[in-house]
Amino acid sequence: MPSLPRLKLISILLGLIPIVFFTWSLFSFSINIPWLDDFEAPMTIRAWFAHPDWFDRLKMIWFPNNEHRIVTLRLWVMVHYFVFHQLDLKALLLTSHLYIIIIFVLMWFNLPLKNRWWYFLPIPFLYLNFQYHLNTFWFIVSIQRNLVIGFGFLAMFCLSRGGNKLFVTGIVCTMLACMSNSDGLLFIASGGMILLTAFDLKKLVIWVVVFITFLTLFFWNYPSMGANQNGLIYLLGHPWQSIQGFFVFLGGSADYFNEQDSSIRLVFSFTMGFLLFIIILWGFQRWVFIKALKTYPSLLNRWTSQEMANPSQLFLAGCLTFCLLNGVLLAVLRSKYGPFVFLIGNYKIIATLAMLLTYVLSTHLVSSNFTTKWVLPVAMIFWLSSIITYYPAIKSRKEFLLQDYQLFIHEKQGLGFSKENVKKYDLHLMMVQMLNKGEFKPAIK
C-alpha cells in the first residue's frame, strides 16, 4: 500500500493526464484556416478599414451575426490584429481556452473543504473530453461559447458572494456574456434567480432595471425573431417532442453513436438527461429542505433572513439554471428540426457542463471515498471513450480543411462556400489581399 504522500503524488500525475492530452490536442489540431462562419473574422477587419467613421465602426461591431451579437469576438479580433498586425485564428482560439482555468478554479472553490483534492480529481476527466470537439476546434463556435461560459460563470460567482464591487463586476461580466453569444442572455435570468434566492431585493431591483435597459438596446432592430415565433407555434402542436428534446439535450454527454441517426442515440441521451435532472432536484432538495430545517423553523423565515442558501449553493444553482434554460430554449425553438438536432456537437459543451455541475453538487452529498472508488473510474472511462469515438473525426477535420483551403485558393470555392457565394462576398479577393500583405499565414500541414 503506497504511503499517503506517494498516493497524493500519483493522483496529481493522474489528474494531469487529461490536461496535458487536451492541451496537446488543442495545439496539434487547431488550424489557421477559416471555415464557413469563421470568415466573420477577416470580414470584420475588412469592414473596419472600409468605415473610417467611428460611429459606423461601432455599428458594424454591434450588428448581429445571424441571431447572435458577437461584439466581444469582433473586438478581440481587432485588438489581436492591431497588436500582431495579422489574423491568426489558431492563436485566438487557443487563448480563448484560458477560460478553462477559470472553470477549474471556480469548481475548486465550490467543492467541500475536506478532501477537496480527491473530489477535484474526476473533474479534468469529465470536462476535458472530446464529446464537444466542434466547440473545441471550430474557431467561431469555440470563441463564442468559451467567452459566454467564462464571463457567465464569473458573473454567477460574483453575485453569489455578495458585496457591491462584486455585484458591479457581475453585471459587467453578464453583459459581456450576452455580447458573446445569444445564450449569454440566459445568465440574466440565472443572476436574477441568485439575487432573489439570497433575498437581496435592492440589488435585484437594480439588476432588473439595468437589464431591461440593456435588453431594449440588445433587441433593437434585431433581425431573427421570426424563426423563434415559428418554433413557438410548432411547440403548441408537438409538446412531447420539446419535452423529449430537453432531456436529450441535457444528456448529450452520453452520445457515443455520432455516426448514425439511430434511436439508440436518443435513448442513451434521454436517459442520461433524465438521470442528471433527478440528481439535480434531489441534491437541492437535500440542501434546502432537509439539512436547513434542523436549524430554521420555516422556509419563509430562512429566505427573508438571507439564510436560504450559502454562496456555494447559489453559484451552483445559477450555473445549473443557465444549463437548464439552454435546454428549455432549444427544446422550444429547435424541436421542429427533429430530435437529432439536440445532439449537434457544438451543443454538447452545455451538456458536459451540466454533468460537471451535477457532479460538484453531488460532492456535498457523498463521501470522497465514494468519489475515488466509483466516480473517478467512471470519469476515466468516459474520457477514454470520448477519445475512441471522436478523435478520428478531429483528425479528419484538420486534413479536410487543409485540402479544402487549396481548393479555395485555386478554384475559388470551398471552405463552406460555393463559387457563387465566394464571388458574391469577395472572399477570395479578401484572403489573397491579406496573404499578399502578410496579414494571414495559413497552415500548410
C-alpha positions in Angstrom: 0.0 0.0 0.0 1.6 3.3 -1.1 2.2 6.0 1.6 -0.2 9.0 1.7 2.3 11.5 0.2 3.2 9.0 -2.6 -0.5 8.3 -3.2 -1.1 12.1 -3.5 1.7 12.4 -6.0 0.3 9.5 -8.1 -3.1 11.1 -8.0 -1.7 14.5 -9.1 0.1 12.8 -12.1 -3.1 11.0 -12.9 -5.1 14.3 -12.9 -2.5 15.9 -15.2 -3.1 13.2 -17.9 -6.3 14.7 -19.4 -5.0 18.3 -19.0 -1.8 17.5 -20.9 -3.5 15.5 -23.6 -6.2 18.1 -24.1 -3.6 20.8 -24.4 -1.5 18.8 -26.8 -4.6 18.1 -28.9 -5.6 21.7 -28.9 -2.2 22.8 -30.3 -2.0 19.9 -32.7 -5.4 20.1 -34.4 -6.3 23.8 -34.2 -5.6 25.3 -37.6 -5.3 28.8 -39.0 -7.8 28.2 -41.8 -11.4 29.7 -41.7 -14.4 27.6 -42.3 -17.9 29.0 -43.1 -18.8 31.5 -40.3 -15.1 31.8 -39.4 -14.9 34.3 -42.3 -16.6 36.7 -39.9 -13.0 37.4 -38.5 -11.4 38.6 -41.8 -14.6 40.3 -42.8 -14.6 42.3 -39.5 -11.0 43.5 -40.3 -12.1 44.5 -43.9 -15.2 46.3 -42.7 -13.3 48.2 -40.0 -11.0 49.8 -42.6 -13.8 50.3 -45.1 -15.5 52.6 -42.5 -13.2 55.3 -41.3 -16.0 56.9 -39.3 -16.0 55.6 -35.7 -19.8 55.6 -35.4 -20.0 53.3 -38.5 -17.4 51.1 -37.0 -19.3 50.8 -33.7 -22.5 49.9 -35.7 -20.5 47.2 -37.5 -19.3 45.8 -34.2 -22.8 45.8 -32.8 -24.6 44.4 -35.8 -25.7 40.7 -35.3 -24.2 37.7 -37.0 -27.2 35.5 -37.8 -29.1 35.6 -34.4 -26.1 36.4 -32.2 -24.4 39.6 -31.2 -20.7 38.8 -31.3 -19.3 42.1 -30.0 -16.6 40.6 -27.9 -15.3 38.3 -30.7 -15.1 41.2 -33.1 -13.3 43.4 -30.6 -10.9 40.6 -29.8 -10.2 40.1 -33.5 -9.4 43.8 -33.9 -7.2 44.0 -30.8 -5.3 41.0 -31.9 -4.9 42.5 -35.4 -3.6 45.8 -34.1 -1.1 44.1 -31.7 0.3 41.5 -34.1 -0.6 43.0 -37.4 -2.1 39.8 -38.7 -5.1 37.5 -38.4 -4.2 34.2 -36.6 -7.3 32.2 -36.0 -5.4 29.5 -34.2 -3.9 31.9 -31.7 -7.3 33.5 -31.0 -8.8 30.1 -30.5 -6.0 28.9 -28.1 -6.2 32.0 -25.9 -10.0 31.7 -25.6 -9.4 28.3 -23.9 -7.9 30.1 -21.0 -11.5 30.1 -19.7 -10.9 26.5 -18.6 -8.6 27.8 -15.9 -11.5 30.0 -14.6 -13.9 27.0 -14.7 -11.5 24.7 -12.7 -10.7 27.4 -10.1 -14.4 28.1 -9.6 -15.2 24.4 -9.3 -12.3 24.0 -6.8 -13.7 26.7 -4.5 -17.2 25.1 -4.6 -16.1 21.7 -3.6 -16.1 20.5 0.1 -13.1 21.7 2.0 -12.3 18.3 3.5 -10.5 16.0 1.0 -11.0 18.7 -1.7 -8.3 17.3 -4.0 -10.0 13.8 -4.2 -13.3 15.5 -5.1 -11.5 17.5 -7.8 -9.7 14.6 -9.4 -12.6 13.5 -11.7 -13.2 17.0 -13.0 -10.5 17.1 -15.6 -11.6 13.7 -16.9 -15.2 14.8 -17.0 -14.7 18.2 -18.7 -11.7 17.9 -20.9 -13.3 15.2 -23.1 -13.8 15.3 -26.9 -17.6 15.0 -27.0 -17.8 18.7 -27.8 -14.9 18.7 -30.3 -16.6 21.1 -32.7 -16.8 23.6 -29.8 -13.1 23.0 -29.2 -11.7 23.2 -32.7 -14.1 25.3 -34.8 -12.9 28.9 -34.4 -16.1 31.0 -34.2 -18.1 28.4 -32.2 -15.3 27.9 -29.8 -14.7 31.6 -29.1 -18.4 32.4 -28.7 -19.0 29.6 -26.3 -15.8 29.9 -24.4 -16.4 33.6 -23.8 -20.0 33.1 -22.8 -19.1 30.3 -20.3 -16.1 32.2 -18.9 -17.8 35.5 -18.4 -21.1 33.9 -17.3 -19.6 31.7 -14.6 -17.5 34.6 -13.3 -20.7 36.6 -13.1 -22.5 33.8 -11.1 -19.6 33.6 -8.7 -19.5 37.3 -8.1 -23.3 37.5 -7.5 -23.2 34.5 -5.2 -20.5 36.1 -3.0 -22.3 39.4 -2.4 -20.7 42.8 -1.9 -21.2 45.9 -4.0 -18.0 45.7 -6.0 -18.6 42.0 -6.9 -22.2 42.9 -7.8 -21.0 45.5 -10.3 -18.4 43.0 -11.7 -21.2 40.5 -12.0 -23.3 43.0 -14.1 -20.3 43.7 -16.4 -19.5 40.0 -16.9 -23.1 39.2 -17.6 -23.2 41.9 -20.3 -20.0 40.6 -21.8 -21.5 37.1 -21.9 -24.6 38.4 -23.6 -22.5 40.2 -26.2 -20.5 37.0 -26.9 -23.4 34.7 -27.9 -27.2 34.9 -27.6 -27.3 32.2 -24.9 -25.4 34.5 -22.7 -28.8 36.2 -22.2 -29.8 33.3 -20.0 -27.3 34.4 -17.4 -29.6 37.4 -16.8 -32.3 35.1 -15.6 -29.7 33.0 -13.6 -28.3 36.1 -11.9 -31.8 37.3 -11.0 -32.5 33.9 -9.5 -29.4 34.2 -7.3 -30.3 37.6 -6.0 -33.9 36.6 -5.4 -32.9 33.4 -3.5 -30.4 35.5 -1.5 -33.3 37.9 -0.7 -31.1 40.8 -1.8 -34.0 42.9 -3.1 -32.2 46.2 -3.5 -29.7 44.6 -5.9 -32.4 42.6 -7.6 -34.3 45.9 -8.4 -31.0 47.4 -9.8 -30.4 44.2 -11.8 -33.9 44.3 -13.3 -33.6 48.0 -14.3 -30.1 47.6 -15.7 -31.0 44.6 -17.9 -34.4 45.9 -19.1 -32.4 48.8 -20.5 -29.8 46.5 -21.8 -32.3 44.1 -23.5 -34.1 47.1 -25.1 -30.8 48.0 -26.8 -29.9 44.4 -27.5 -33.1 43.6 -29.4 -33.3 47.0 -31.2 -33.7 46.2 -34.9 -32.9 42.6 -34.2 -33.3 40.6 -37.4 -34.0 37.0 -36.3 -37.3 37.0 -34.3 -39.4 35.3 -37.0 -37.7 31.9 -36.7 -38.3 32.0 -32.9 -42.0 32.6 -33.4 -42.2 29.6 -35.8 -40.6 27.5 -33.1 -43.2 28.5 -30.5 -46.0 27.7 -33.0 -44.5 24.2 -33.5 -44.3 23.7 -29.7 -48.0 24.2 -29.3 -48.7 21.3 -31.7 -45.9 19.0 -30.6 -45.3 19.5 -26.9 -43.9 15.9 -26.3 -41.1 16.5 -28.8 -40.0 19.5 -26.9 -40.0 17.6 -23.6 -38.1 14.8 -25.2 -35.7 17.3 -26.8 -34.9 18.9 -23.4 -33.7 15.6 -21.8 -31.9 14.5 -25.0 -30.0 17.8 -24.9 -29.3 17.6 -21.2 -27.9 14.1 -21.6 -25.9 14.8 -24.7 -22.7 13.8 -22.9 -23.8 10.1 -23.2 -24.0 10.2 -27.0 -21.3 7.8 -28.3 -23.0 6.9 -31.6 -22.4 10.1 -33.6 -22.1 8.4 -37.0 -25.6 7.3 -37.2 -29.1 8.7 -36.8 -30.4 5.7 -34.7 -32.8 5.7 -31.9 -30.1 4.3 -29.5 -28.5 7.7 -29.5 -31.8 9.3 -28.3 -32.4 6.6 -25.7 -28.9 6.9 -24.1 -29.0 10.7 -24.2 -32.6 10.9 -22.9 -31.8 8.5 -20.0 -28.7 10.5 -19.1 -30.5 13.8 -19.2 -33.4 12.4 -17.0 -30.9 11.0 -14.5 -29.0 14.3 -14.3 -32.3 16.2 -13.8 -33.3 13.8 -10.9 -29.9 14.2 -9.2 -30.1 18.0 -9.5 -33.6 18.0 -7.9 -32.6 15.6 -5.2 -29.4 17.5 -4.4 -31.1 20.8 -4.0 -34.0 19.2 -2.1 -31.5 17.7 0.4 -29.7 21.1 0.7 -32.7 23.4 1.0 -35.4 21.4 2.7 -33.7 18.8 5.0 -30.4 20.0 6.3 -31.5 23.6 6.9 -34.8 22.6 8.5 -32.8 21.3 11.5 -31.9 24.9 12.3 -34.6 27.1 10.9 -38.3 26.7 11.6 -39.8 27.8 8.2 -38.8 28.2 4.6 -40.1 31.8 4.6 -38.1 32.8 7.6 -34.9 31.4 6.2 -35.5 33.2 2.9 -36.2 36.6 4.4 -33.3 36.3 6.8 -31.0 35.6 3.8 -30.1 32.1 5.0 -31.9 30.1 2.3 -28.6 29.1 0.6 -24.8 29.6 1.1 -22.6 31.1 -1.6 -21.6 27.7 -3.0 -25.2 26.6 -3.4 -26.1 29.9 -5.0 -23.2 29.6 -7.5 -24.1 26.1 -8.5 -27.8 27.0 -8.7 -27.0 29.9 -11.0 -24.8 27.9 -13.3 -27.2 24.9 -13.5 -30.0 27.3 -14.2 -28.1 28.5 -17.2 -27.6 24.9 -18.5 -31.3 24.0 -17.9 -32.6 27.2 -19.6 -30.4 26.4 -22.6 -32.2 23.0 -22.8 -35.6 24.7 -22.4 -34.8 27.3 -25.1 -33.5 24.8 -27.6 -36.4 22.4 -26.9 -38.9 25.2 -27.7 -37.1 26.7 -30.7 -35.4 23.7 -32.4 -37.8 20.8 -32.0 -39.2 21.3 -35.5 -35.8 20.2 -36.9 -36.1 16.7 -35.4 -34.7 15.1 -32.3 -31.1 14.7 -33.5 -30.7 18.5 -33.6 -30.1 18.4 -29.9 -27.0 16.2 -30.3 -25.2 18.6 -32.6 -21.5 18.7 -31.5 -21.4 22.4 -30.5 -24.3 22.0 -28.1 -22.6 19.2 -26.2 -20.4 21.5 -24.2 -23.5 22.7 -22.3 -24.5 19.1 -21.6 -21.0 18.4 -20.4 -21.2 21.5 -18.1 -24.5 20.2 -16.7 -22.9 16.9 -16.0 -19.9 18.6 -14.4 -22.0 20.9 -12.2 -24.2 17.9 -11.2 -21.1 16.1 -10.0 -19.9 19.1 -8.0 -23.4 19.3 -6.5 -23.3 15.6 -5.5 -19.9 16.0 -3.8 -21.7 17.8 -0.9 -23.8 14.7 -0.5 -21.4 11.8 -0.9 -18.0 10.9 0.7 -14.6 11.4 -1.0 -14.1 7.7 -0.6 -17.2 7.1 -2.8 -15.9 9.6 -5.3 -12.5 7.9 -5.6 -13.9 4.3 -5.8 -16.8 4.9 -8.2 -16.9 8.4 -9.8 -13.2 8.6 -10.8 -13.1 5.2 -12.7 -16.4 6.1 -14.5 -14.9 9.6 -15.3 -11.8 8.0 -16.7 -13.8 5.5 -18.8 -16.0 8.4 -20.1 -12.8 10.4 -21.1 -11.2 7.4 -22.9 -14.5 6.6 -24.7 -14.7 10.2 -26.0 -11.2 9.8 -27.5 -12.0 6.5 -29.1 -15.3 7.8 -30.5 -14.4 11.3 -31.6 -10.7 11.5 -32.2 -10.9 10.1 -35.8 -13.3 13.0 -36.7 -10.9 15.5 -35.1 -8.0 14.3 -37.3 -10.2 14.1 -40.4 -11.4 17.7 -39.9 -7.9 19.1 -40.0 -7.0 17.1 -43.1 -10.2 18.2 -44.8 -9.6 21.9 -44.1 -6.0 21.7 -45.5 -7.4 20.2 -48.7 -10.3 22.5 -48.9 -8.1 25.5 -48.5 -6.2 24.6 -51.6 -9.5 24.2 -53.5 -10.5 27.7 -52.2 -7.2 29.3 -53.3 -7.0 27.6 -56.8 -10.7 27.1 -57.7 -12.3 30.0 -55.7 -14.7 27.7 -53.9 -14.8 25.6 -50.7 -14.3 26.3 -47.0 -18.1 26.2 -46.7 -18.9 28.4 -49.8 -19.9 27.8 -53.4 -18.3 29.6 -56.2 -21.2 32.0 -56.4 -21.0 33.0 -52.7 -17.2 33.3 -52.8 -17.7 35.8 -55.6 -20.7 37.5 -54.1 -18.8 38.3 -50.8 -15.4 38.8 -52.4 -14.0 36.2 -50.1 -11.2 35.0 -52.4 -10.0 38.6 -53.1 -10.1 39.4 -49.4 -8.0 36.4 -48.4 -5.5 36.9 -51.3 -5.0 40.5 -50.3 -4.3 39.5 -46.7 -1.9 36.9 -47.9 0.0 39.3 -50.1 0.2 41.8 -47.2 1.5 39.1 -44.8 -1.6 39.6 -42.7 -2.7 36.0 -43.0 -0.4 33.0 -42.8 -2.4 29.8 -43.3 -1.4 26.4 -42.0 0.4 24.2 -44.5 0.4 20.9 -42.5 
